[in-house]
Amino acid sequence: MSDLKQRIYEAAKDMQLINVATITEEGKPWVRYVMGLADKELIFRFCTHVESRKVGQIRNNPDVHISLGVSSLETAKNWVQVQGTAEISTDKADRDAFWIDDLKNYFSGPDDPGYCVVIIKPTKVELGTMGDTTPEVWESGIN
């Protein structure tokens, strides 16, 4: 794993608040908060209800943008911007792998028919450092 990819992973590996932007049927951006994380391959995941507005928007246009990494201005070190393609998974393995007990507030369990996982495969990721105006760029298939 490249040094840049490792640093992006370190900033994104823990469950955290993520802003997700999708495109509405009218072609306008729509942003909302979700809780998600990335794996070592920089595949980002979060869960949602299969009937949610964001799922419909992703099915209509899978191009998404997410931002994460800053939960406090006092402790923030890095921020991450991700441009990618999203897919909706209701696959049992994906749902089981993402499941945590805190989700019981929203779903009956990993087999809940309304529960799905959104998987985002990035094409471009920017890693920025607070106070620095030029982010480092990771692109799928390049670095």
Order of alpha helices (4+ residues) and beta strands (2+ residues): alpha-beta-beta-beta-alpha-beta-beta-alpha-beta-beta
